[in-house]
Amino acid sequence: MKRYFSLISVFAILVAAQFSSAQLVPGPPSPKPPPYNPPAYHGSCLYEICEGDTVINVLRDYRKAVVVAIENKGTFILRFLDTGGIGGNWGRADLAVMRGCQNRVCIGDRLFNTKRDYRMTQVVGLASNGTFVLQFLDNNGVGGNWAISDLAFPYGCGRQFCVGNLAFNIKRNYRQVQIVGIEYNGNYVLRFLDTNGIGGNWNDADLVRVN
């Protein structure tokens, strides 16, 4: 009887040991979490905007504001210069910086706006989508979302003429003109010397050089 009980006990111990070891077999590894990509902080700056910078808020009528803090989630807290009001949660796309250059155009450059009767403007802001904030010099109005193709440079050369050259405009009764701007597509902005009127989108075929 004792021998029979002893055999049963040994068998039970072996079964329990096998069951226990089976529970310890590791399963498949857990999937790795996605990598964490923190905001591009550099000291008190996020991307190219730093605390203390003056920026233009493109969603608030192009009002100027100062960056007073950078939030942990990568947005900006601004103080609006016209009212002193403070607000946050502004993203990079909501702001235009007031320094630097893009697409050969720099802050402070004076350019003709080809979509607004060739009025002279000054570049005051660079938006994150590659467009420009402009101040119109005739009335100090400010507006944005202007592309490089909307602008003409008051310097440089086209295919046959440079800014400052004189020519006859054969499409306007051979009136004498002066080249005052080069458009992005290579066409010319002209000043008509008899009236001082300015117009653009003239090409080389429309002009004859004054010798």
MDTraj code that builds the backbone (N, CA, C; nanometers):
import mdtraj as md
import numpy as np

residues = "MET LYS ARG TYR PHE SER LEU ILE SER VAL PHE ALA ILE LEU VAL ALA ALA GLN PHE SER SER ALA GLN LEU VAL PRO GLY PRO PRO SER PRO LYS PRO PRO PRO TYR ASN PRO PRO ALA TYR HIS GLY SER CYS LEU TYR GLU ILE CYS GLU GLY ASP THR VAL ILE ASN VAL LEU ARG ASP TYR ARG LYS ALA VAL VAL VAL ALA ILE GLU ASN LYS GLY THR PHE ILE LEU ARG PHE LEU ASP THR GLY GLY ILE GLY GLY ASN TRP GLY ARG ALA ASP LEU ALA VAL MET ARG GLY CYS GLN ASN ARG VAL CYS ILE GLY ASP ARG LEU PHE ASN THR LYS ARG ASP TYR ARG MET THR GLN VAL VAL GLY LEU ALA SER ASN GLY THR PHE VAL LEU GLN PHE LEU ASP ASN ASN GLY VAL GLY GLY ASN TRP ALA ILE SER ASP LEU ALA PHE PRO TYR GLY CYS GLY ARG GLN PHE CYS VAL GLY ASN LEU ALA PHE ASN ILE LYS ARG ASN TYR ARG GLN VAL GLN ILE VAL GLY ILE GLU TYR ASN GLY ASN TYR VAL LEU ARG PHE LEU ASP THR ASN GLY ILE GLY GLY ASN TRP ASN ASP ALA ASP LEU VAL ARG VAL ASN".split()
xyz = np.array([
    [0.0826, -0.1204, 0.0000],
    [0.0000, 0.0000, 0.0000],
    [0.0853, 0.1243, 0.0000],
    [0.1907, 0.1243, 0.0864],
    [0.2796, 0.2383, 0.0917],
    [0.3527, 0.2553, -0.0393],
    [0.3896, 0.1416, -0.0999],
    [0.4603, 0.1501, -0.2267],
    [0.3687, 0.2093, -0.3346],
    [0.2411, 0.1678, -0.3345],
    [0.1468, 0.2183, -0.4318],
    [0.1255, 0.3680, -0.4152],
    [0.1121, 0.4133, -0.2874],
    [0.0953, 0.5565, -0.2604],
    [0.2168, 0.6363, -0.3041],
    [0.3332, 0.5775, -0.2844],
    [0.4569, 0.6476, -0.3203],
    [0.4670, 0.6659, -0.4702],
    [0.4271, 0.5643, -0.5483],
    [0.4320, 0.5757, -0.6940],
    [0.3347, 0.6827, -0.7437],
    [0.2164, 0.6871, -0.6822],
    [0.1187, 0.7883, -0.7207],
    [0.1731, 0.9273, -0.6924],
    [0.2370, 0.9459, -0.5798],
    [0.2921, 1.0770, -0.5431],
    [0.3996, 1.1210, -0.6400],
    [0.4864, 1.0258, -0.6764],
    [0.5934, 1.0608, -0.7706],
    [0.5347, 1.1013, -0.9051],
    [0.4319, 1.0269, -0.9484],
    [0.3683, 1.0592, -1.0762],
    [0.3055, 1.1991, -1.0733],
    [0.2390, 1.2323, -0.9630],
    [0.1757, 1.3639, -0.9496],
    [0.2794, 1.4744, -0.9518],
    [0.3926, 1.4500, -0.8886],
    [0.4989, 1.5519, -0.8858],
    [0.5534, 1.5756, -1.0254],
    [0.5712, 1.4671, -1.1022],
    [0.6227, 1.4815, -1.2386],
    [0.5258, 1.5576, -1.3267],
    [0.3963, 1.5288, -1.3162],
    [0.2958, 1.5992, -1.3953],
    [0.2940, 1.7472, -1.3601],
    [0.3009, 1.7765, -1.2307],
    [0.3006, 1.9169, -1.1872],
    [0.4230, 1.9896, -1.2374],
    [0.5361, 1.9225, -1.2371],
    [0.6588, 1.9867, -1.2848],
    [0.6497, 2.0172, -1.4333],
    [0.5934, 1.9247, -1.5127],
    [0.5782, 1.9492, -1.6560],
    [0.4829, 2.0648, -1.6825],
    [0.3735, 2.0663, -1.6055],
    [0.2757, 2.1747, -1.6237],
    [0.3368, 2.3093, -1.5887],
    [0.4141, 2.3089, -1.4791],
    [0.4773, 2.4337, -1.4362],
    [0.5776, 2.4827, -1.5383],
    [0.6584, 2.3927, -1.5936],
    [0.7583, 2.4343, -1.6927],
    [0.6913, 2.4811, -1.8214],
    [0.5746, 2.4231, -1.8548],
    [0.5037, 2.4674, -1.9746],
    [0.4551, 2.6101, -1.9604],
    [0.4192, 2.6505, -1.8364],
    [0.3728, 2.7873, -1.8153],
    [0.4842, 2.8889, -1.8287],
    [0.6063, 2.8470, -1.8193],
    [0.7189, 2.9389, -1.8228],
    [0.7744, 2.9589, -1.9629],
    [0.7183, 2.8869, -2.0613],
    [0.7675, 2.9036, -2.1980],
    [0.7296, 3.0435, -2.2469],
    [0.8261, 3.1290, -2.2881],
    [0.7930, 3.2660, -2.3306],
    [0.7135, 3.2676, -2.4603],
    [0.6193, 3.3588, -2.4701],
    [0.5404, 3.3750, -2.5915],
    [0.6120, 3.4643, -2.6918],
    [0.5449, 3.4986, -2.8010],
    [0.6070, 3.5869, -2.9009],
    [0.6307, 3.7251, -2.8419],
    [0.7375, 3.7941, -2.8850],
    [0.7682, 3.9273, -2.8289],
    [0.6595, 4.0277, -2.8634],
    [0.6357, 4.1220, -2.7727],
    [0.5378, 4.2282, -2.7959],
    [0.5881, 4.3221, -2.9043],
    [0.4975, 4.3751, -2.9878],
    [0.5421, 4.4699, -3.0913],
    [0.6029, 4.5945, -3.0280],
    [0.7054, 4.6479, -3.0929],
    [0.7716, 4.7672, -3.0418],
    [0.6815, 4.8894, -3.0620],
    [0.6790, 4.9797, -2.9651],
    [0.5995, 5.1030, -2.9835],
    [0.6613, 5.1887, -3.0920],
    [0.5806, 5.2724, -3.1571],
    [0.6361, 5.3605, -3.2610],
    [0.7388, 5.4549, -3.2011],
    [0.8394, 5.4938, -3.2794],
    [0.9415, 5.5841, -3.2251],
    [0.8827, 5.7192, -3.1891],
    [0.9348, 5.7780, -3.0857],
    [0.8890, 5.9097, -3.0416],
    [0.9688, 6.0168, -3.1135],
    [0.8970, 6.1069, -3.1790],
    [0.9606, 6.2168, -3.2497],
    [0.9272, 6.3463, -3.1778],
    [1.0159, 6.3950, -3.0935],
    [0.9867, 6.5190, -3.0203],
    [0.9913, 6.6387, -3.1117],
    [0.9281, 6.7492, -3.0726],
    [0.9403, 6.8721, -3.1517],
    [1.0856, 6.9139, -3.1644],
    [1.1144, 6.9882, -3.2709],
    [1.2529, 7.0259, -3.2991],
    [1.2942, 7.1448, -3.2123],
    [1.3000, 7.1236, -3.0819],
    [1.3412, 7.2302, -2.9913],
    [1.4917, 7.2510, -2.9983],
    [1.5330, 7.3748, -2.9936],
    [1.6748, 7.4096, -2.9825],
    [1.6838, 7.5222, -2.8807],
    [1.7000, 7.4861, -2.7546],
    [1.6981, 7.5875, -2.6506],
    [1.5585, 7.6429, -2.6378],
    [1.5441, 7.7744, -2.6565],
    [1.4129, 7.8385, -2.6466],
    [1.3544, 7.8627, -2.7851],
    [1.3906, 7.7804, -2.8813],
    [1.3429, 7.7957, -3.0188],
    [1.2724, 7.6684, -3.0642],
    [1.1808, 7.6837, -3.1557],
    [1.1158, 7.5715, -3.2225],
    [1.1277, 7.5974, -3.3720],
    [1.1995, 7.5077, -3.4401],
    [1.2332, 7.5310, -3.5804],
    [1.3080, 7.6642, -3.5909],
    [1.2633, 7.7571, -3.6728],
    [1.3369, 7.8823, -3.6878],
    [1.2765, 7.9960, -3.6068],
    [1.1804, 7.9659, -3.5201],
    [1.1140, 8.0689, -3.4399],
    [1.1562, 8.0543, -3.2945],
    [1.1973, 8.1644, -3.2343],
    [1.2459, 8.1634, -3.0965],
    [1.1582, 8.2521, -3.0088],
    [1.1623, 8.2257, -2.8797],
    [1.0939, 8.3128, -2.7849],
    [1.1505, 8.4535, -2.7970],
    [1.0612, 8.5509, -2.8012],
    [1.1027, 8.6894, -2.8179],
    [1.0946, 8.7386, -2.9609],
    [1.0809, 8.6472, -3.0569],
    [1.0701, 8.6889, -3.1972],
    [0.9365, 8.7587, -3.2229],
    [0.9408, 8.8574, -3.3113],
    [0.8179, 8.9175, -3.3629],
    [0.7796, 8.8433, -3.4905],
    [0.6545, 8.7990, -3.4976],
    [0.6042, 8.7233, -3.6117],
    [0.4743, 8.7870, -3.6593],
    [0.4274, 8.7410, -3.7737],
    [0.2987, 8.7855, -3.8281],
    [0.2034, 8.6672, -3.8236],
    [0.0866, 8.6886, -3.7640],
    [-0.0137, 8.5831, -3.7564],
    [-0.1009, 8.5896, -3.8816],
    [-0.0871, 8.4899, -3.9686],
    [-0.1552, 8.4938, -4.0985],
    [-0.3039, 8.4627, -4.0863],
    [-0.3475, 8.4133, -3.9715],
    [-0.4896, 8.3845, -3.9518],
    [-0.5633, 8.4951, -3.8780],
    [-0.4920, 8.5970, -3.8379],
    [-0.5536, 8.7082, -3.7642],
    [-0.5227, 8.8400, -3.8331],
    [-0.5596, 8.8468, -3.9607],
    [-0.5460, 8.9706, -4.0380],
    [-0.4022, 9.0199, -4.0430],
    [-0.3091, 8.9249, -4.0383],
    [-0.1662, 8.9580, -4.0515],
    [-0.1200, 9.0554, -3.9432],
    [-0.1748, 9.0394, -3.8248],
    [-0.1323, 9.1210, -3.7111],
    [0.0029, 9.0720, -3.6601],
    [0.0808, 9.1657, -3.6057],
    [0.2109, 9.1313, -3.5496],
    [0.1951, 9.0846, -3.4052],
    [0.2787, 8.9885, -3.3679],
    [0.2759, 8.9357, -3.2319],
    [0.4168, 8.8955, -3.1909],
    [0.4387, 8.8893, -3.0604],
    [0.5660, 8.8434, -3.0053],
    [0.5466, 8.7043, -2.9478],
    [0.6416, 8.6151, -2.9751],
    [0.6381, 8.4805, -2.9183],
    [0.6825, 8.4899, -2.7719],
    [0.5918, 8.4575, -2.6797],
    [0.6252, 8.4670, -2.5373],
    [0.6601, 8.3318, -2.4775],
    [0.6188, 8.2230, -2.5407],
    [0.6527, 8.0895, -2.4902],
    [0.6254, 7.9859, -2.5981],
    [0.6919, 7.8717, -2.5836],
    [0.6712, 7.7577, -2.6727],
    [0.6116, 7.6446, -2.5897],
    [0.4961, 7.5972, -2.6314],
    [0.4272, 7.4927, -2.5567],
    [0.4920, 7.3569, -2.5796],
    [0.4722, 7.2650, -2.4848],
    [0.5334, 7.1323, -2.4940],
    [0.4893, 7.0547, -2.6169],
    [0.3692, 7.0822, -2.6646],
    [0.3177, 7.0101, -2.7807],
    [0.3654, 7.0703, -2.9123],
    [0.4523, 7.1700, -2.9066],
    [0.5101, 7.2248, -3.0287],
    [0.4312, 7.3372, -3.0902],
    [0.3543, 7.4080, -3.0102],
    [0.2821, 7.5261, -3.0582],
    [0.3330, 7.6486, -2.9829],
    [0.2825, 7.7645, -3.0230],
    [0.3362, 7.8899, -2.9725],
    [0.2307, 7.9690, -2.8960],
    [0.2770, 8.0401, -2.7927],
    [0.1938, 8.1362, -2.7209],
    [0.2388, 8.2749, -2.7663],
    [0.1420, 8.3571, -2.8072],
    [0.1718, 8.4872, -2.8661],
    [0.1086, 8.5996, -2.7854],
    [0.1784, 8.7150, -2.7873],
    [0.1203, 8.8396, -2.7372],
    [0.1056, 8.9343, -2.8553],
    [-0.0192, 8.9727, -2.8859],
    [-0.0468, 9.0589, -3.0006],
    [-0.0071, 9.2027, -2.9671],
    [0.0697, 9.2634, -3.0584],
    [0.1267, 9.3942, -3.0301],
    [0.0237, 9.5062, -3.0338],
    [-0.0862, 9.4877, -3.1062],
    [-0.1841, 9.5961, -3.1160],
    [-0.2748, 9.6055, -2.9941],
    [-0.2987, 9.4926, -2.9277],
    [-0.3912, 9.4930, -2.8134],
    [-0.3276, 9.4463, -2.6829],
    [-0.2141, 9.3784, -2.6916],
    [-0.1541, 9.3194, -2.5719],
    [-0.2171, 9.1872, -2.5325],
    [-0.3180, 9.1417, -2.6073],
    [-0.3828, 9.0153, -2.5770],
    [-0.2899, 8.8972, -2.5985],
    [-0.3083, 8.7927, -2.5182],
    [-0.2249, 8.6731, -2.5241],
    [-0.3111, 8.5528, -2.5590],
    [-0.2618, 8.4699, -2.6496],
    [-0.3313, 8.3467, -2.6876],
    [-0.2317, 8.2415, -2.7300],
    [-0.2730, 8.1168, -2.7207],
    [-0.1826, 8.0073, -2.7519],
    [-0.2392, 7.9095, -2.8530],
    [-0.1690, 7.7976, -2.8667],
    [-0.2054, 7.6893, -2.9578],
    [-0.1891, 7.7293, -3.1043],
    [-0.1005, 7.8249, -3.1323],
    [-0.0734, 7.8642, -3.2700],
    [0.0351, 7.7748, -3.3268],
    [0.0082, 7.7164, -3.4441],
    [0.1045, 7.6287, -3.5089],
    [0.1999, 7.7058, -3.5987],
    [0.3017, 7.6348, -3.6472],
    [0.4008, 7.6992, -3.7344],
    [0.3343, 7.7536, -3.8606],
    [0.2364, 7.6819, -3.9152],
    [0.1715, 7.7255, -4.0386],
    [0.0894, 7.8521, -4.0196],
    [0.0616, 7.8896, -3.8938],
    [-0.0177, 8.0099, -3.8663],
    [0.0680, 8.1357, -3.8633],
    [0.1993, 8.1196, -3.8735],
    [0.2895, 8.2318, -3.8509],
    [0.3792, 8.2568, -3.9713],
    [0.4131, 8.3828, -3.9917],
    [0.5128, 8.4212, -4.0912],
    [0.6289, 8.4872, -4.0185],
    [0.7501, 8.4449, -4.0503],
    [0.8669, 8.5024, -3.9849],
    [0.9033, 8.6343, -4.0529],
    [0.9729, 8.7188, -3.9783],
    [1.0051, 8.8529, -4.0270],
    [1.1549, 8.8721, -4.0468],
    [1.2224, 8.7636, -4.0784],
    [1.3636, 8.7715, -4.1126],
    [1.3957, 8.6596, -4.2109],
    [1.5050, 8.6783, -4.2866],
    [1.5494, 8.5726, -4.3765],
    [1.5046, 8.5931, -4.5200],
    [1.5209, 8.4870, -4.5997],
    [1.4923, 8.4898, -4.7430],
    [1.4305, 8.3569, -4.7847],
    [1.3588, 8.3585, -4.8957],
    [1.3136, 8.2360, -4.9610],
    [1.2854, 8.2681, -5.1080],
    [1.3201, 8.1722, -5.1944],
    [1.2979, 8.1887, -5.3383],
    [1.3568, 8.3187, -5.3935],
    [1.4765, 8.3525, -5.3510],
    [1.5487, 8.4717, -5.3976],
    [1.4884, 8.6018, -5.3466],
    [1.3900, 8.5943, -5.2596],
    [1.3250, 8.7145, -5.2064],
    [1.3528, 8.7212, -5.0567],
    [1.3926, 8.8390, -5.0088],
    [1.4288, 8.8567, -4.8691],
    [1.3391, 8.9605, -4.8026],
    [1.3311, 8.9529, -4.6715],
    [1.2598, 9.0534, -4.5945],
    [1.3201, 9.1908, -4.6252],
    [1.2341, 9.2879, -4.6525],
    [1.2787, 9.4228, -4.6843],
    [1.2865, 9.4521, -4.8321],
    [1.2833, 9.3472, -4.9163],
    [1.2880, 9.3702, -5.0613],
    [1.1639, 9.4458, -5.1074],
    [1.1849, 9.5338, -5.2062],
    [1.0739, 9.6060, -5.2686],
    [1.0470, 9.5445, -5.4048],
    [0.9202, 9.5098, -5.4292],
    [0.8817, 9.4371, -5.5495],
    [0.7498, 9.4906, -5.6028],
    [0.7304, 9.4767, -5.7333],
    [0.6011, 9.5076, -5.7932],
    [0.5079, 9.3884, -5.7732],
    [0.3812, 9.4172, -5.7404],
    [0.2799, 9.3123, -5.7328],
    [0.2049, 9.3100, -5.8660],
    [0.2278, 9.2045, -5.9433],
    [0.1716, 9.1979, -6.0785],
    [0.0213, 9.1735, -6.0786],
    [-0.0355, 9.1325, -5.9652],
    [-0.1796, 9.1070, -5.9575],
    [-0.2566, 9.2254, -5.8990],
    [-0.1840, 9.3283, -5.8590],
    [-0.2488, 9.4469, -5.7998],
    [-0.1996, 9.5731, -5.8689],
    [-0.2180, 9.5757, -6.0019],
    [-0.1880, 9.6950, -6.0811],
    [-0.0425, 9.7382, -6.0685],
    [0.0438, 9.6422, -6.0460],
    [0.1879, 9.6694, -6.0403],
    [0.2240, 9.7726, -5.9337],
    [0.1490, 9.7693, -5.8256],
    [0.1810, 9.8563, -5.7127],
    [0.3104, 9.8083, -5.6465],
    [0.3859, 9.9045, -5.5925],
    [0.5105, 9.8702, -5.5253],
    [0.4813, 9.8221, -5.3832],
    [0.5464, 9.7153, -5.3453],
    [0.5271, 9.6567, -5.2133],
    [0.6626, 9.6309, -5.1484],
    [0.6579, 9.6025, -5.0196],
    [0.7777, 9.5606, -4.9470],
    [0.7481, 9.4291, -4.8763],
    [0.8422, 9.3374, -4.8824],
    [0.8254, 9.2062, -4.8196],
    [0.8460, 9.2211, -4.6689],
    [0.7442, 9.1834, -4.5909],
    [0.7535, 9.1947, -4.4450],
    [0.7447, 9.0600, -4.3751],
    [0.7036, 8.9549, -4.4453],
    [0.6921, 8.8246, -4.3810],
    [0.7090, 8.7100, -4.4783],
    [0.7626, 8.5988, -4.4266],
    [0.7801, 8.4763, -4.5045],
    [0.6958, 8.3665, -4.4403],
    [0.5960, 8.3183, -4.5135],
    [0.5082, 8.2131, -4.4620],
    [0.5718, 8.0757, -4.4812],
    [0.5238, 7.9789, -4.4033],
    [0.5842, 7.8457, -4.4071],
    [0.5534, 7.7708, -4.5363],
    [0.4506, 7.8138, -4.6112],
    [0.4162, 7.7468, -4.7366],
    [0.4885, 7.8062, -4.8569],
    [0.5845, 7.8956, -4.8318],
    [0.6627, 7.9530, -4.9405],
    [0.6064, 8.0814, -4.9984],
    [0.4965, 8.1311, -4.9439],
    [0.4394, 8.2564, -4.9925],
    [0.4889, 8.3732, -4.9075],
    [0.4465, 8.4941, -4.9456],
    [0.4998, 8.6153, -4.8848],
    [0.3882, 8.7017, -4.8267],
    [0.4237, 8.7724, -4.7201],
    [0.3377, 8.8780, -4.6663],
    [0.3962, 9.0104, -4.7152],
    [0.3106, 9.0934, -4.7754],
    [0.3551, 9.2181, -4.8371],
    [0.2866, 9.3382, -4.7733],
    [0.3622, 9.4477, -4.7648],
    [0.3039, 9.5761, -4.7270],
    [0.3023, 9.6640, -4.8505],
    [0.1842, 9.7150, -4.8858],
    [0.1699, 9.8012, -5.0030],
    [0.2139, 9.9422, -4.9638],
    [0.3086, 9.9966, -5.0396],
    [0.3710, 10.1222, -5.0005],
    [0.2817, 10.2435, -5.0245],
    [0.1777, 10.2293, -5.1055],
    [0.0915, 10.3453, -5.1305],
    [-0.0087, 10.3692, -5.0189],
    [-0.0461, 10.2633, -4.9452],
    [-0.1447, 10.2829, -4.8383],
    [-0.1098, 10.2091, -4.7093],
    [0.0082, 10.1440, -4.7066],
    [0.0562, 10.0695, -4.5888],
    [-0.0297, 9.9469, -4.5550],
    [-0.1201, 9.9088, -4.6427],
    [-0.1973, 9.7872, -4.6204],
    [-0.1098, 9.6640, -4.6270],
    [-0.1456, 9.5634, -4.5480],
    [-0.0678, 9.4401, -4.5406],
    [-0.1555, 9.3223, -4.5805],
    [-0.1028, 9.2359, -4.6641],
    [-0.1746, 9.1154, -4.7058],
    [-0.0774, 9.0049, -4.7381],
    [-0.1270, 8.8845, -4.7382],
    [-0.0379, 8.7710, -4.7583],
    [-0.0872, 8.6710, -4.8598],
    [-0.0205, 8.5569, -4.8610],
    [-0.0466, 8.4458, -4.9529],
    [-0.0092, 8.4809, -5.0961],
    [0.0881, 8.5721, -5.1128],
    [0.1368, 8.6078, -5.2455],
    [0.2500, 8.5143, -5.2838],
    [0.2419, 8.4589, -5.4050],
    [0.3443, 8.3664, -5.4544],
    [0.4528, 8.4425, -5.5294],
    [0.5644, 8.3757, -5.5532],
    [0.6734, 8.4381, -5.6274],
    [0.6283, 8.4774, -5.7675],
    [0.5339, 8.4048, -5.8251],
    [0.4847, 8.4363, -5.9598],
    [0.3983, 8.5621, -5.9626],
    [0.3602, 8.6137, -5.8451],
    [0.2815, 8.7371, -5.8377],
    [0.3693, 8.8614, -5.8297],
    [0.5010, 8.8437, -5.8334],
    [0.5925, 8.9533, -5.8057],
    [0.6844, 8.9801, -5.9237],
    [0.7322, 9.1037, -5.9316],
    [0.8315, 9.1419, -6.0317],
    [0.9444, 9.2159, -5.9615],
    [1.0668, 9.1862, -6.0045],
    [1.1854, 9.2430, -5.9412],
    [1.2231, 9.3761, -6.0074],
    [1.2520, 9.4795, -5.9295],
    [1.2921, 9.6085, -5.9880],
    [1.4420, 9.6130, -6.0182],
    [1.4965, 9.5024, -6.0540],
    [1.6378, 9.4918, -6.0894],
    [1.6563, 9.3671, -6.1753],
    [1.7727, 9.3580, -6.2400],
    [1.8022, 9.2395, -6.3190],
    [1.7718, 9.2569, -6.4662],
    [1.7745, 9.1445, -6.5370],
    [1.7579, 9.1454, -6.6827],
    [1.6647, 9.0334, -6.7260],
    [1.5957, 9.0596, -6.8375],
    [1.5200, 8.9555, -6.9052],
    [1.6046, 8.8961, -7.0159],
    [1.5392, 8.8540, -7.1245],
    [1.6152, 8.7917, -7.2333],
    [1.6960, 8.8947, -7.3125],
    [1.6362, 9.0092, -7.3409],
    [1.7034, 9.1094, -7.4243],
    [1.7179, 9.2456, -7.3579],
    [1.6433, 9.2697, -7.2504],
    [1.6452, 9.4015, -7.1877],
    [1.6704, 9.3872, -7.0375],
    [1.7297, 9.4913, -6.9815],
    [1.7540, 9.4983, -6.8377],
    [1.6780, 9.6167, -6.7789],
    [1.6598, 9.6128, -6.6496],
    [1.5963, 9.7261, -6.5811],
    [1.6798, 9.8518, -6.6064],
    [1.6116, 9.9591, -6.6438],
    [1.6773, 10.0842, -6.6771],
    [1.6873, 10.1099, -6.8261],
    [1.6788, 10.0046, -6.9097],
    [1.6859, 10.0220, -7.0549],
    [1.5642, 10.0988, -7.1062],
    [1.5848, 10.1749, -7.2149],
    [1.4771, 10.2459, -7.2835],
    [1.4395, 10.1700, -7.4106],
    [1.3115, 10.1766, -7.4454],
    [1.2639, 10.1063, -7.5648],
    [1.1396, 10.1761, -7.6180],
    [1.1032, 10.1397, -7.7422],
    [0.9755, 10.1801, -7.8003],
    [0.8800, 10.0616, -7.7873],
    [0.7568, 10.0899, -7.7469],
    [0.6560, 9.9851, -7.7369],
    [0.5747, 9.9843, -7.8666],
    [0.5979, 9.8818, -7.9500],
    [0.5349, 9.8797, -8.0825],
    [0.3861, 9.8476, -8.0752],
    [0.3377, 9.7992, -7.9595],
    [0.1945, 9.7712, -7.9442],
    [0.1186, 9.8914, -7.8899],
    [0.1915, 9.9972, -7.8562],
    [0.1282, 10.1179, -7.8013],
    [0.1775, 10.2419, -7.8773],
    [0.1627, 10.2354, -8.0104],
    [0.1947, 10.3494, -8.0961],
    [0.3388, 10.3961, -8.0799],
    [0.4255, 10.3012, -8.0519],
    [0.5691, 10.3284, -8.0413],
    [0.6018, 10.4325, -7.9330],
    [0.5217, 10.4338, -7.8312],
    [0.5521, 10.5230, -7.7198],
    [0.6809, 10.4768, -7.6516],
    [0.7544, 10.5724, -7.5991],
    [0.8806, 10.5379, -7.5359],
    [0.8557, 10.4917, -7.3924],
    [0.9277, 10.3881, -7.3555],
    [0.9095, 10.3281, -7.2232],
    [1.0461, 10.3015, -7.1611],
    [1.0431, 10.2816, -7.0331],
    [1.1619, 10.2374, -6.9601],
    [1.1295, 10.1084, -6.8875],
    [1.2190, 10.0112, -6.8955],
    [1.1994, 9.8849, -6.8235],
    [1.2259, 9.9117, -6.6758],
    [1.1263, 9.8832, -6.5904],
    [1.1404, 9.9074, -6.4465],
    [1.1289, 9.7791, -6.3648],
    [1.0906, 9.6689, -6.4277],
    [1.0776, 9.5445, -6.3520],
    [1.0869, 9.4224, -6.4411],
    [1.1322, 9.3121, -6.3801],
    [1.1410, 9.1822, -6.4476],
    [1.0475, 9.0854, -6.3763],
    [0.9495, 9.0364, -6.4478],
    [0.8545, 8.9429, -6.3882],
    [0.9158, 8.8025, -6.3764],
    [0.8519, 8.7195, -6.2949],
    [0.9028, 8.5854, -6.2699],
    [0.9097, 8.5031, -6.3983],
    [0.8193, 8.5293, -6.4932],
    [0.8181, 8.4544, -6.6190],
    [0.9088, 8.5159, -6.7249],
    [0.9833, 8.6207, -6.6886],
    [1.0756, 8.6838, -6.7829],
    [1.0188, 8.8027, -6.8567],
    [0.8900, 8.8288, -6.8434],
    [0.8312, 8.9466, -6.9079],
    [0.8704, 9.0743, -6.8331],
    [0.8315, 9.1877, -6.8903],
    [0.8795, 9.3155, -6.8394],
    [0.7666, 9.4002, -6.7812],
    [0.8035, 9.4777, -6.6803],
    [0.7176, 9.5853, -6.6301],
    [0.7742, 9.7152, -6.6876],
    [0.6856, 9.7954, -6.7486],
    [0.7286, 9.9164, -6.8189],
    [0.6681, 10.0415, -6.7554],
    [0.7473, 10.1488, -6.7603],
    [0.6959, 10.2808, -6.7273],
    [0.6862, 10.3603, -6.8574],
    [0.5676, 10.4089, -6.8894],
    [0.5479, 10.4898, -7.0094],
    [0.5921, 10.6333, -6.9778],
    [0.6901, 10.6804, -7.0513],
    [0.7535, 10.8071, -7.0157],
    [0.6646, 10.9278, -7.0382],
    [0.5634, 10.9167, -7.1222],
    [0.4764, 11.0322, -7.1467],
    [0.3739, 11.0529, -7.0362],
    [0.3391, 10.9460, -6.9656],
    [0.2357, 10.9587, -6.8617],
    [0.2815, 10.9101, -6.7236],
    [0.3981, 10.8429, -6.7179],
    [0.4464, 10.7768, -6.5953],
    [0.3594, 10.6587, -6.5542],
    [0.2678, 10.6173, -6.6415],
    [0.1890, 10.4986, -6.6131],
    [0.2745, 10.3732, -6.6170],
    [0.2392, 10.2754, -6.5348],
    [0.3151, 10.1503, -6.5253],
    [0.2253, 10.0338, -6.5612],
    [0.2777, 9.9439, -6.6426],
    [0.2047, 9.8218, -6.6792],
    [0.3020, 9.7106, -6.7080],
    [0.2529, 9.5901, -6.7041],
    [0.3426, 9.4758, -6.7194],
    [0.2941, 9.3721, -6.8181],
    [0.3621, 9.2577, -6.8143],
    [0.3366, 9.1430, -6.9009],
    [0.3743, 9.1712, -7.0458],
    [0.4703, 9.2623, -7.0644],
    [0.5222, 9.2888, -7.1979],
    [0.6420, 9.1987, -7.2225],
    [0.6537, 9.1494, -7.3495],
    [0.7667, 9.0613, -7.3817],
    [0.8590, 9.1263, -7.4837],
    [0.9648, 9.0537, -7.5186],
    [1.0665, 9.1098, -7.6089],
    [1.0071, 9.1483, -7.7445],
    [0.9083, 9.0730, -7.7928],
    [0.8507, 9.1010, -7.9243],
    [0.7743, 9.2324, -7.9284],
    [0.7387, 9.2852, -7.8115],
    [0.6635, 9.4098, -7.8051],
    [0.7538, 9.5332, -7.8058],
    [0.8846, 9.5143, -7.7983],
    [0.9766, 9.6253, -7.7735],
    [1.0844, 9.6355, -7.8809],
    [1.1254, 9.7583, -7.9026],
    [1.2419, 9.7871, -7.9875],
    [1.3342, 9.8765, -7.9073],
    [1.4581, 9.8375, -7.8983],
    [1.5539, 9.9112, -7.8151],
    [1.5786, 10.0512, -7.8697],
    [1.5917, 10.1462, -7.7794],
    [1.6314, 10.2810, -7.8160],
    [1.7827, 10.2858, -7.8171],
    [1.8402, 10.3204, -7.9308],
    [1.9860, 10.3252, -7.9426],
    [2.0425, 10.4525, -7.8802],
])
top = md.Topology()
chain = top.add_chain()
for i, resn in enumerate(residues, 1):
    res = top.add_residue(resn, chain, resSeq=i)
    for name in ("N", "CA", "C"):
        top.add_atom(name, md.element.get_by_symbol(name[0]), res)
traj = md.Trajectory(xyz[None], top)
